[in-house]
Amino acid sequence: MTGLLDSMVINSGVSVAAPCSTVQSRKCIQKSGLNPVSPCLQRSPWLQSNAPLTSKSHNNIPHIIFGNFWTVPRQDCYRGKTSSIYNQSAQEKTREVEMPPSTKSGTLLRSSTGRPSPLGVSQLGDAVNFSLFSKHATSVTLCLSISGRSREFSKMESQMQEIPLNPKENKTGDIWHVCIENLPLSGVLYGYRVDGPEGWHTGHRFDKNLILIDPYAKLIEGRRVFGDNNEKMSRFLGTYDFSSLPFDWGNDYKCPEIPEKDLVIYEMSVRSFTADKSSGLEPSIRGSYLGVIEKIPHLLELGINAVELLPVFEYDEFEFQRHPNPRDHMLNVWGYSTMNFFSPMSRYASTGGGPLAASLEFKKMVKALHSAGIEVILDVVYNHTNEADDEHPYTTSFRGIDNKVYYMVDTNSYVQLLNFSGCGNTFNCNHPMVMELILDSLRYWVTEYHVNGFRFDLASVLCRGPDGTPLNAPLIVKAIAKDPVLSKCKIIAEPWDCGGLYLVGRFPNWDRWAEWNGKYRDDMRRFIKGDGGMKGTFATRISGSSDLYQINARKPYHSINFVIAHDGFTLYDLVAYNSKHNEMNGEGGRDGCNDNYSWNCGFEGETRDPAINALRSRQMKNFHLALMVSQGTPMMLMGDEYAHTRYGNNNSYGHDTAMNHFQWNQQLDARKESHFRFFAETIRFHRQHPLLGRDTFLTKADITWHEKNWDNFDSRFLSFSLHEGKYGGGDLYIAFNAHDYFVKSVVPPPPSGKFWYRVVDTNLPSPDDFIVGGVPGVKKIYEMAPYSAVLLHAKP
């Protein structure tokens, strides 16, 4: 879709879009005249039953009362030339209406027609414009709470001022709009009642009894403190802020622009990173954006240069507890259940500060990370929303505004909502208006919050049409790749969905999209744990997965290599459990993946056996070394640097406990000089050596495989040399032994004038397992222990 709205930042928390340049840029908006309202007169609910049908305002102009308005009889007034949504000179026809005095401001609110663009809330001089898309709605009512937040939503709802929008005057095409004067420029809560066609068979789910969140709301007000049981059933509304000063990024601020080939990604949760008492932080900032800032020194010591944050869009952590079900004891701590695509998660603010504080502190976090040379990538969920399915709907926004537009719906099926996300609904990403919403949201996070990129959860959903049919050239995927703002960002696909659309190596990419390489994960796990017949595949993965990505202009760094991610086993659990142990999730162990390719090294779970624990330590180091010497972009999971365990739970999304919380004192400090040191030094070696961050695929001149038995199913040993060539840095010799016995490895002669230095031997205890600079004296035969790996560096 071309000509989509470009964002222009206004004040600190809200963006206003510039007008579209062509009629084609928003085909759903049809040019129409603004007709006079012909209301059915009725008594205002604010007046007694015997009140007259006319009243006198402070300026003695008679007003006709209807609905919740005090309305001036037809007096079209022209506010001069305005820019229309088609960038044409036009006169905005307005009608003034007055409403009863606000209990907070003591002033009269005036309403005029408003503008359809931009969607959401925008400031027009001293007035506030509201604009909402709904193609199928027959009525829309704007609801305002000027008195702000109340713990008792029912009480607040009864006090909200409601402004019905007249479709003849407050509607342009499929956009409903109204402008309110004398409204406070911050602190107002708002939402919409939307009504439309009834009947389950229609696919619509309108309910005028609900007050819905504006999809374009930039801030969401609701529960203030994460997991606060006193507000478990809190409702959520949009809010805005036009009164604060713009955020001060600083004169010396510079956004990092790290080449993709140089990235080392650290997948982490904002809340779980510092929520635990062991973080040593004050309770007011544990689990917050500010908490992340306090722990930046840890990230720098580890050596990563990009964080990939689990979802930070507004979501409801209590969503599992809204009706009785096997999971109603859990809190959603991962956040893969988006409520709104523009607003930062408000309960990640410190001290229960609310949405404005969350917006400010998120920016402070990004600024601090950038100042430390760390980029910020957001894990974004556009494949589904929090609104669940038709059996147990949690209607907060899209479902009640226009179900058939925002979701994939099959009205011929008993279960009408298509479910390619595994969460009850599927976002209709390639519908023109939904696509515009996604693009506007992504651009907003880049321009307003300065994030560096995005990882798209279940991105194969973005490759489906409205009926779920896979598309070869999905418009939304292409639009992101070609967008002048987004194309400069890191864009990463999780190239599969829950409907079986597995696109690893085949995700539509326009040479821009990177992918989570799920085949890398599985093949690395299988070889290192000792499965037969995996040596050739292991070699392909460690050398850049050219079978998947060496096509057109794609590069090795388009493969996001990972052994561990948030869903699945942690690295420790991968070497400590053969099977998942998800009993605490309440679903009888039925949830979570069964194919983990894990090996417990001889005992299931925790043990005091020193031999088993030593083997587990060795295997974790083997996995980490393999990740850091592979061609491509490495990604590791928060906590693996100290061997975090979830005790075999491979689907821990609902546990706001030590199962997910980073353990600072108890585990990190105890392993700082051993396990952590190895991980940090290996990352540092990866970043410093030019042969391990290539932007081109390996050729025969770049690598020598010391192998003749490629077809030997029982061979579990592989060694190879990387040659410095034009890159410099010195040759590397790398070997992996996945046998359960010693192997005598023949070490090739080093380049002329150089000697081999042993940098890594995972069989040796710390600190000899990684020697910075290496140790000389490597013999022609290197005896490698069972389940071990070595790295030699050629130097003068």
C-alpha positions in Angstrom: 0.0 0.0 0.0 1.5 3.3 -1.0 1.2 6.8 0.4 0.6 5.7 4.0 0.7 8.3 6.7 4.0 9.7 7.7 4.4 10.5 11.4 5.4 13.9 12.8 6.2 14.0 16.5 4.1 16.4 18.6 5.1 17.1 22.2 6.3 14.2 24.2 3.8 11.4 23.9 1.6 11.6 20.8 2.3 11.6 17.1 0.3 13.5 14.5 0.3 12.2 10.9 0.7 14.4 7.9 -2.1 14.4 5.4 -2.1 11.7 2.7 -0.8 12.9 -0.6 -3.2 11.0 -2.9 -6.7 9.7 -2.9 -5.2 6.2 -3.6 -3.2 6.4 -0.4 -6.2 5.5 1.7 -8.8 3.9 -0.5 -11.2 3.3 2.3 -11.7 7.1 2.9 -14.2 8.4 0.4 -14.6 12.1 -0.2 -18.0 13.2 1.1 -19.9 16.2 2.0 -20.5 17.1 5.7 -24.2 17.2 6.0 -26.2 18.9 8.7 -27.3 16.8 11.7 -31.0 16.1 12.0 -31.2 14.8 15.5 -34.2 13.3 17.2 -34.7 15.8 20.0 -34.7 14.2 23.5 -34.2 15.4 27.0 -30.6 15.6 28.3 -29.9 13.0 31.0 -28.2 15.9 32.9 -31.5 17.7 33.2 -34.5 16.9 35.3 -37.5 15.3 33.5 -39.4 18.6 33.5 -36.5 20.6 32.1 -37.4 22.7 29.0 -36.0 21.8 25.6 -34.1 25.0 25.4 -31.6 26.6 27.7 -29.5 29.7 27.8 -25.7 29.5 27.7 -23.4 32.0 29.3 -23.4 34.1 26.1 -27.3 34.0 25.8 -27.3 31.9 22.6 -30.2 29.5 22.7 -29.2 25.9 22.5 -31.2 22.8 21.5 -30.6 19.8 23.7 -30.2 16.3 22.3 -28.5 13.2 23.7 -25.5 14.3 25.8 -25.0 17.5 23.8 -26.2 21.1 24.2 -26.5 21.9 20.6 -26.5 25.2 18.7 -29.3 25.3 16.1 -27.9 24.9 12.6 -25.2 27.5 12.4 -22.5 26.4 9.9 -19.3 28.2 10.6 -16.2 28.1 8.7 -12.9 28.1 10.4 -10.9 29.2 7.4 -8.8 27.1 5.1 -7.6 23.8 6.4 -5.6 21.0 4.9 -7.8 18.0 4.0 -6.9 14.4 4.1 -6.1 14.6 0.4 -3.8 17.6 0.8 -6.3 19.7 -1.1 -7.4 23.2 -0.1 -10.7 22.8 1.7 -13.0 24.4 4.2 -13.9 22.4 7.3 -17.6 22.7 8.0 -18.1 22.7 11.7 -20.9 22.8 14.3 -20.4 24.0 17.8 -21.9 22.1 20.6 -21.6 22.7 24.3 -21.7 20.2 27.1 -22.2 20.6 30.8 -19.2 22.0 32.8 -16.4 19.5 33.6 -16.2 18.8 37.3 -12.4 19.2 36.9 -12.0 22.2 34.6 -15.2 24.1 35.3 -15.3 25.1 31.7 -17.7 24.2 28.9 -16.5 21.7 26.3 -17.3 22.5 22.7 -17.5 20.0 19.9 -17.0 20.4 16.1 -16.9 18.0 13.2 -13.2 17.3 13.5 -10.9 15.7 11.0 -10.5 12.1 9.9 -6.7 12.3 9.8 -4.6 11.4 11.7 -6.2 8.3 13.3 -6.2 8.4 17.1 -5.9 11.5 19.2 -4.2 14.6 17.9 -3.9 18.3 19.0 -5.5 20.9 16.8 -4.5 24.2 18.3 -6.0 24.2 21.8 -8.5 21.5 20.8 -8.2 17.7 20.7 -9.2 15.7 17.7 -10.5 12.1 17.9 -10.5 9.8 14.9 -11.5 6.2 14.7 -11.7 3.7 11.8 -14.7 1.3 11.7 -16.0 0.2 8.3 -19.0 -1.7 9.6 -20.1 0.3 12.6 -23.5 2.0 12.5 -22.9 4.2 15.5 -19.9 5.4 17.5 -19.9 7.3 20.8 -16.8 9.0 22.3 -16.6 8.5 26.0 -14.5 10.9 28.1 -13.4 10.8 31.8 -12.0 14.3 32.6 -11.6 13.4 36.3 -9.0 10.8 35.3 -8.3 7.4 36.8 -10.4 5.7 39.4 -9.9 2.4 41.1 -13.6 1.7 40.7 -14.2 1.5 37.0 -17.9 1.1 37.3 -18.0 4.4 39.2 -15.8 6.1 36.7 -17.8 4.7 33.8 -21.0 6.2 35.2 -19.4 9.6 35.4 -18.0 9.5 31.8 -19.3 12.1 29.4 -20.6 10.5 26.2 -20.6 12.2 22.8 -22.5 10.3 20.1 -21.0 10.9 16.6 -23.5 11.6 13.9 -22.7 9.6 10.8 -23.8 12.4 8.5 -21.4 14.9 10.0 -18.8 13.1 12.0 -17.9 10.5 9.5 -15.7 10.6 6.3 -15.6 7.3 4.5 -15.0 4.7 7.2 -13.5 7.2 9.6 -15.5 8.6 12.5 -14.1 11.8 14.0 -14.9 14.7 16.3 -12.9 17.7 17.7 -13.4 18.8 21.3 -12.4 22.3 22.5 -11.6 23.3 26.1 -10.6 19.7 26.9 -7.5 19.3 29.1 -4.4 18.5 27.2 -3.4 15.6 29.4 -4.9 13.3 32.0 -8.2 12.6 30.1 -9.2 9.0 29.8 -11.2 8.1 26.7 -12.7 5.2 24.8 -15.5 4.4 22.4 -18.8 2.6 22.4 -19.3 1.1 19.0 -22.5 -0.6 17.6 -23.2 -2.3 14.4 -24.9 -5.2 12.7 -26.1 -8.0 15.0 -26.2 -11.7 14.5 -23.5 -14.3 15.2 -23.6 -15.4 11.5 -22.5 -12.0 10.3 -19.1 -12.3 11.9 -19.5 -9.0 13.7 -19.0 -8.8 17.4 -20.4 -5.3 18.2 -21.4 -4.6 21.8 -22.5 -1.0 22.6 -22.3 -1.8 26.3 -18.5 -2.0 26.2 -16.1 1.0 26.2 -13.3 0.1 23.9 -9.7 1.2 23.6 -8.7 3.3 20.6 -6.3 1.1 18.4 -4.2 4.3 17.9 -4.1 5.3 21.6 -0.5 6.2 22.4 -0.9 5.7 26.1 -3.1 3.2 28.1 -4.3 3.8 31.6 -5.4 0.9 33.8 -3.8 -1.1 36.6 -0.7 0.7 37.8 1.2 -2.1 39.6 2.2 -5.4 38.0 0.3 -8.3 39.5 -1.8 -6.1 41.9 -4.6 -8.4 43.0 -6.6 -5.5 44.3 -7.1 -4.4 40.7 -7.2 -7.8 39.1 -10.3 -7.0 37.0 -9.1 -3.5 36.1 -10.4 -2.0 32.9 -8.1 -0.2 30.4 -8.7 3.1 28.5 -6.7 5.3 26.3 -5.2 8.6 27.4 -2.9 11.2 25.9 -0.4 13.9 26.9 0.0 17.2 24.9 1.2 19.2 27.8 4.6 17.7 28.7 7.8 19.0 27.1 9.5 16.8 24.5 11.9 14.2 25.8 15.4 15.5 26.1 17.6 13.0 24.2 20.6 15.3 24.8 23.0 17.2 22.5 25.6 14.4 22.6 23.1 11.6 22.0 23.8 9.3 19.2 21.8 6.2 18.2 24.0 3.3 17.6 24.1 2.0 14.0 25.8 -1.4 14.5 26.2 -3.4 11.2 24.1 -6.5 11.2 27.2 -8.7 10.8 28.5 -7.4 14.1 25.4 -7.9 16.3 25.4 -10.2 19.3 21.8 -10.3 20.5 20.7 -10.9 24.1 17.0 -11.9 24.4 15.6 -10.7 27.7 12.4 -9.7 29.6 12.3 -6.2 31.1 10.3 -7.4 34.1 12.1 -10.7 34.8 15.6 -9.1 34.4 15.4 -7.2 37.7 12.1 -8.3 39.4 13.9 -10.6 41.9 15.0 -9.4 45.3 18.5 -10.6 44.4 18.9 -7.8 42.0 19.7 -5.6 44.9 17.5 -2.8 43.6 14.9 -0.8 45.5 11.5 -2.5 45.3 10.1 0.6 43.5 12.2 -0.1 40.4 12.4 -3.8 40.3 11.0 -5.2 37.1 11.0 -1.8 35.4 12.5 0.1 32.6 14.7 1.9 35.1 15.8 -1.4 36.5 17.3 -2.3 33.2 19.3 0.9 33.3 20.8 -0.1 36.6 22.0 -3.4 35.2 23.6 -2.1 32.0 27.1 -2.8 33.5 26.2 -6.5 33.5 25.4 -6.4 29.8 28.6 -4.6 29.0 30.6 -7.1 31.1 28.9 -9.9 29.2 29.8 -8.3 25.9 26.5 -8.3 24.0 25.7 -5.2 21.9 21.9 -5.6 21.3 19.0 -6.5 23.5 15.9 -8.1 22.1 13.2 -7.3 24.6 10.2 -9.6 25.0 7.0 -7.7 24.3 6.8 -4.3 25.9 3.5 -3.2 24.3 0.6 -2.8 26.8 -0.9 -6.2 27.8 -2.9 -7.6 30.7 -0.9 -9.9 32.9 -4.1 -11.1 34.6 -5.8 -12.3 31.4 -5.6 -15.9 32.5 -7.6 -15.2 35.6 -10.7 -13.5 34.1 -12.6 -16.8 34.1 -12.1 -20.2 35.7 -9.6 -22.4 33.7 -6.6 -24.6 34.3 -4.3 -21.6 33.9 -6.0 -19.2 36.2 -3.3 -19.4 38.8 -0.7 -17.8 36.5 0.3 -14.3 35.5 1.4 -13.5 31.9 5.0 -12.5 32.4 6.2 -12.9 28.8 3.7 -10.5 27.3 2.7 -12.2 24.1 -0.8 -10.9 24.2 -0.9 -7.4 22.9 -3.7 -5.0 23.9 -2.5 -2.0 22.0 0.3 -1.6 19.5 1.4 2.0 20.3 1.6 2.2 24.1 4.5 1.0 26.2 3.6 -1.5 29.0 2.6 0.9 31.7 3.3 -1.5 34.6 6.9 -1.6 33.7 7.1 2.0 35.0 8.7 2.5 38.4 6.6 3.0 41.6 3.3 2.4 39.8 3.9 5.6 37.9 1.3 4.9 35.1 1.4 5.4 31.4 3.1 8.8 31.2 5.9 7.6 33.5 6.2 4.4 31.4 6.7 6.4 28.2 9.3 8.7 29.8 11.2 5.8 31.5 11.2 3.7 28.4 12.9 6.6 26.6 15.4 6.9 29.5 16.1 3.2 29.1 16.7 3.4 25.4 18.9 6.5 25.8 21.0 4.7 28.5 21.4 1.6 26.4 22.4 3.6 23.4 24.9 5.6 25.4 26.4 2.2 26.3 26.6 1.2 22.6 23.7 -1.3 23.0 20.9 -1.4 20.4 17.3 -2.1 21.3 15.2 -4.6 19.3 11.6 -5.1 20.2 9.8 -8.5 20.0 6.5 -7.5 18.5 3.3 -9.5 18.3 1.2 -8.6 15.3 -0.1 -12.1 14.6 -2.9 -12.0 17.3 -4.1 -9.9 20.2 -5.3 -10.4 23.8 -8.9 -10.6 22.7 -8.8 -14.5 22.6 -11.5 -16.5 20.9 -15.3 -16.6 20.6 -15.7 -19.1 23.5 -14.0 -16.9 26.1 -13.6 -13.5 24.4 -11.7 -10.6 26.2 -13.1 -7.7 24.1 -11.0 -4.6 24.8 -10.6 -3.0 21.3 -10.4 -4.5 17.9 -13.0 -7.2 18.2 -15.7 -4.7 19.3 -14.6 -2.0 16.8 -14.6 -4.1 13.6 -14.1 -7.8 14.1 -14.3 -8.6 10.4 -11.6 -6.1 9.4 -9.1 -6.7 12.2 -9.3 -10.5 12.3 -9.3 -13.4 9.9 -12.9 -14.6 10.0 -14.7 -17.5 8.2 -18.5 -16.9 8.6 -19.1 -20.3 7.0 -17.4 -22.1 9.9 -18.9 -22.8 13.3 -15.6 -21.5 14.8 -15.4 -18.3 12.8 -12.1 -16.9 14.0 -9.3 -18.5 12.1 -6.5 -19.5 14.5 -3.1 -19.6 13.0 -1.5 -18.1 16.1 -2.5 -20.8 18.6 -4.1 -18.0 20.8 -7.7 -18.0 19.5 -7.5 -15.3 16.8 -5.4 -14.2 13.9 -4.7 -10.6 13.0 -5.7 -9.7 9.5 -2.3 -8.2 8.6 -2.8 -7.8 4.9 -6.0 -5.9 5.1 -5.2 -2.3 3.9 -6.3 -0.6 7.2 -4.7 -3.2 9.4 -1.5 -3.0 7.4 -1.6 0.8 7.8 -2.0 0.3 11.6 1.0 -2.0 11.8 3.2 0.3 9.7 2.1 3.4 11.7 2.8 1.5 14.9 6.3 0.4 13.8 7.3 3.9 12.6 6.0 5.4 15.9 8.3 3.2 17.9 11.3 4.2 15.7 10.6 7.9 15.6 9.2 8.4 19.1 11.2 5.8 21.1 14.3 5.5 18.9 14.3 1.7 18.9 16.7 0.0 16.4 14.6 -2.9 15.1 11.9 -5.5 15.5 11.6 -9.3 15.8 8.2 -10.4 14.5 6.6 -13.2 16.5 5.0 -15.9 14.4 5.8 -13.8 11.3 4.4 -16.4 8.9 1.0 -15.0 9.8 2.1 -11.8 8.0 2.3 -14.0 4.9 -1.4 -15.0 4.9 -4.3 -13.3 3.1 -7.6 -12.5 4.8 -8.8 -16.1 4.4 -5.6 -17.5 5.7 -4.2 -18.5 2.3 -0.4 -18.2 2.1 0.8 -15.4 -0.1 4.0 -15.4 -2.1 4.5 -11.7 -1.9 2.6 -10.4 1.1 2.0 -6.7 1.0 2.8 -6.0 4.7 6.1 -7.8 4.5 7.1 -5.9 1.4 5.9 -2.6 2.8 8.1 -3.1 5.9 11.1 -4.0 3.8 10.7 -1.0 1.5 9.5 1.6 4.0 11.9 4.6 4.1 12.0 4.4 7.9 11.6 0.7 8.7 14.0 -0.5 6.0 16.8 1.1 7.9 16.0 -1.0 11.0 16.8 -4.5 11.9 13.8 -6.6 10.8 13.7 -10.2 12.0 11.1 -12.8 11.3 10.2 -15.8 13.4 9.4 -17.7 10.1 6.7 -20.0 11.2 3.2 -20.0 12.7 0.9 -22.4 14.5 -0.9 -23.2 11.2 2.1 -25.1 9.8 3.4 -22.3 7.5 7.1 -23.1 8.1 9.2 -20.6 6.1 12.8 -21.0 7.4 15.0 -20.0 4.5 11.9 -19.2 2.4 10.4 -16.2 4.2 9.6 -13.4 1.7 12.5 -11.1 2.4 13.3 -8.6 -0.4 16.9 -9.1 0.7 16.2 -7.2 3.9 14.5 -9.6 6.3 16.6 -11.7 8.7 15.1 -14.9 10.2 15.3 -16.9 13.4 17.0 -20.0 12.0 15.0 -22.8 13.6 16.9 -25.4 11.6 20.2 -24.1 13.1 18.8 -24.6 16.7 17.6 -28.2 16.0 20.7 -29.3 14.1 23.2 -27.9 16.6 21.4 -29.5 19.4 21.3 -32.9 17.8 25.0 -33.0 16.8 26.4 -31.8 20.1 24.4 -34.2 22.2 25.7 -37.0 20.0 23.0 -38.0 17.5 24.4 -39.9 14.5 24.3 -38.7 10.9 24.4 -35.1 11.8 28.0 -34.1 10.9 27.4 -32.8 7.4 24.3 -30.8 8.6 26.3 -29.4 11.5 29.0 -28.2 9.1 26.4 -26.5 7.0 24.9 -24.7 10.0 28.2 -23.6 11.5 29.4 -22.2 8.2 26.4 -19.9 7.7 23.5 -22.1 6.4 24.2 -21.3 2.8 21.6 -23.9 1.8 19.0 -21.5 3.2 20.3 -18.0 2.7 22.8 -17.9 -0.1 20.3 -16.7 -2.6 19.9 -13.3 -4.4 21.5 -10.6 -2.2 21.0 -12.3 1.2 23.9 -12.5 3.6 25.1 -14.9 6.3 23.9 -12.4 9.0 20.3 -12.9 7.8 20.5 -16.1 9.7 19.8 -15.4 13.4 21.6 -18.3 15.0 20.3 -19.5 18.4 20.4 -22.7 20.4 18.1 -21.3 23.2 15.2 -18.8 23.1 12.6 -17.7 25.6 10.2 -20.5 24.7 11.7 -24.0 25.3 14.4 -25.2 27.6 17.1 -22.9 29.0 20.6 -23.9 28.2 21.1 -25.7 31.5 17.8 -27.5 31.2 18.8 -28.6 27.7 21.6 -30.6 29.2 19.7 -31.6 32.4 16.3 -32.9 31.2 15.3 -35.4 28.6 11.6 -34.4 28.9 9.6 -31.3 29.7 8.2 -30.9 33.2 5.3 -28.4 32.8 3.1 -29.7 35.5 3.0 -26.2 37.2 1.3 -24.8 34.1 -1.9 -26.5 35.0 -2.5 -28.3 31.7 -1.4 -31.8 32.6 1.9 -31.4 30.8 0.2 -31.1 27.4 1.6 -27.6 26.6 5.0 -26.9 25.4 7.1 -28.5 22.7 7.8 -32.3 22.9 10.7 -32.2 20.4 13.5 -30.6 22.4 16.5 -32.6 21.2 17.8 -32.5 24.7 20.0 -34.9 26.8 20.2 -35.0 30.5 23.8 -36.3 30.6 22.7 -39.4 32.6 20.2 -38.2 35.2 16.9 -36.3 35.0 17.1 -33.0 36.7 19.2 -31.8 39.7 22.0 -34.1 40.9 25.0 -33.9 43.1 27.0 -36.3 40.9 30.2 -34.4 40.1 30.8 -36.4 36.9 27.3 -35.6 35.5 27.6 -31.9 36.5 31.0 -31.6 34.9 29.6 -33.1 31.7 26.7 -30.7 31.7 29.1 -27.8 32.2 31.2 -29.0 29.3 28.1 -29.3 27.0 26.9 -25.8 27.8 30.3 -24.5 26.9 30.3 -26.6 23.7 26.9 -25.1 22.7 28.1 -21.5 23.4 31.4 -21.9 21.5 29.5 -23.4 18.5 27.2 -20.4 18.5 30.0 -17.9 18.7 32.1 -19.4 15.9 29.2 -19.9 13.5 28.8 -17.6 10.6 25.6 -15.6 11.1 24.2 -13.5 13.9 24.3 -15.1 17.3 21.5 -14.7 19.8 21.5 -16.0 23.4 18.9 -16.0 26.2 19.0 -14.0 29.4 20.3 -16.1 32.3 22.2 -18.7 30.2 25.4 -16.8 31.1 25.0 -18.3 34.6 23.1 -21.5 33.7 19.6 -20.5 34.8 17.2 -23.3 35.3 13.4 -23.5 35.0 13.5 -27.1 36.4 12.5 -28.6 33.1 9.6 -26.3 32.3 9.8 -25.4 28.6 6.8 -23.1 28.5 7.2 -20.8 31.5 5.2 -17.9 30.2 2.9 -17.7 33.2 5.3 -17.7 36.2 6.3 -14.4 37.7 8.7 -16.2 40.0 12.3 -17.3 40.3 11.5 -19.7 37.5 11.8 -16.8 35.1 13.4 -14.1 37.2 17.1 -13.5 36.8 19.0 -14.8 39.8 21.7 -12.3 40.6 23.3 -13.2 44.0 22.4 -16.9 44.3 23.5 -18.0 40.9 25.3 -15.3 38.9 27.7 -14.3 41.6 28.4 -17.9 42.4 29.4 -18.6 38.8 30.9 -15.3 37.9 34.5 -16.6 37.7 33.7 -19.8 35.9 30.7 -20.2 33.7 30.0 -16.5 33.2 33.7 -15.8 32.5 33.8 -18.4 29.7 30.6 -17.0 28.1 31.8 -13.4 28.3 35.3 -14.2 26.9 33.9 -16.2 24.0 31.5 -13.4 23.1 34.4 -11.0 23.2 36.5 -13.2 21.0 33.7 -13.5 18.5 33.3 -9.7 18.3 37.1 -9.1 17.9 38.0 -11.7 15.4 37.2 -10.7 11.8 36.7 -14.3 10.6 33.7 -14.6 12.8 31.7 -11.7 11.6 31.7 -12.0 7.8 29.3 -10.4 5.5 29.9 -12.9 2.7 29.5 -16.6 2.5 32.5 -18.8 2.9 34.3 -20.1 -0.2 36.7 -23.0 -0.6 39.6 -20.6 -0.1 38.1 -19.4 3.2 37.7 -22.8 4.9 39.4 -26.2 5.0 37.4 -29.2 6.3 39.7 -31.8 7.9 37.3 -34.5 7.1 37.0 -37.5 4.7 34.2 -39.5 6.3 31.2 -37.2 5.6 28.9 -40.2 4.9 29.9 -42.1 8.0 26.7 -42.1 10.1 28.5 -43.0 13.3 31.1 -40.2 13.0 30.6 -37.5 15.6 33.8 -35.6 15.2 34.3 -32.5 13.0 37.3 -30.1 12.6 38.0 -27.3 10.2 40.3 -24.3 9.7 39.2 -20.8 8.8 41.8 -18.9 6.8 42.4 -15.2 7.4 42.9 -14.3 3.7 42.1 -10.6 3.2 40.3 -10.4 6.5 43.3 -10.8 8.7 43.2 -11.7 12.4 45.0 -15.1 12.0 43.8 -18.5 11.1 41.5 -20.5 13.4 41.4 -24.2 14.0 38.1 -25.4 15.5 37.1 -29.0 16.5 34.1 -30.6 18.1 34.1 -34.1 19.5 30.6 -35.4 20.2 31.7 -39.0 20.8 31.6 -40.5 24.3 35.4 -41.3 24.0 38.6 -39.5 23.5 39.6 -38.6 19.9 43.2 -37.9 18.7 42.8 -34.9 16.5 45.5 -34.3 13.9 46.2 -30.6 14.0 47.2 -29.1 10.6 50.4 -27.1 10.3 49.9 -23.4 11.1 50.6 -20.8 8.4 54.2 -20.0 7.7 55.8 -18.0 10.5 53.0 -18.6 13.0 52.2 -21.0 15.8 49.1 -22.5 17.2 47.9 -21.1 20.5 45.2 -22.8 22.5 42.4 -20.4 23.3 39.6 -22.8 24.2 39.3 -26.3 25.5 35.9 -26.9 27.0 37.2 -30.0 28.9 39.5 -27.9 31.1 38.4 -26.3 34.3 38.1 -22.6 34.6 40.2 -20.5 34.0 42.1 -22.8 31.6 39.0 -23.5 29.5 39.4 -20.0 28.0 42.9 -18.4 27.9 42.8 -14.8 26.7 45.6 -14.6 24.1 46.0 -18.3 24.1 48.8 -20.6 25.3 51.5 -21.9 23.0 52.9 -25.4 22.8 50.2 -27.1 20.8 51.4 -30.5 19.5 50.5 -32.1 16.2 48.2 -34.5 17.9 45.6 -33.0 20.2 43.8 -35.5 22.4 40.2 -34.3 22.7 38.1 -35.5 25.6 34.6 -36.9 25.1 32.0 -34.2 24.5 34.5 -31.3 24.2 35.5 -28.6 21.8 38.8 -26.7 21.1 39.7 -23.5 19.4 43.3 -22.7 18.3 44.5 -19.4 17.1 47.5 -19.0 14.7 49.8 -16.2 15.8 53.5 -15.2 15.4 
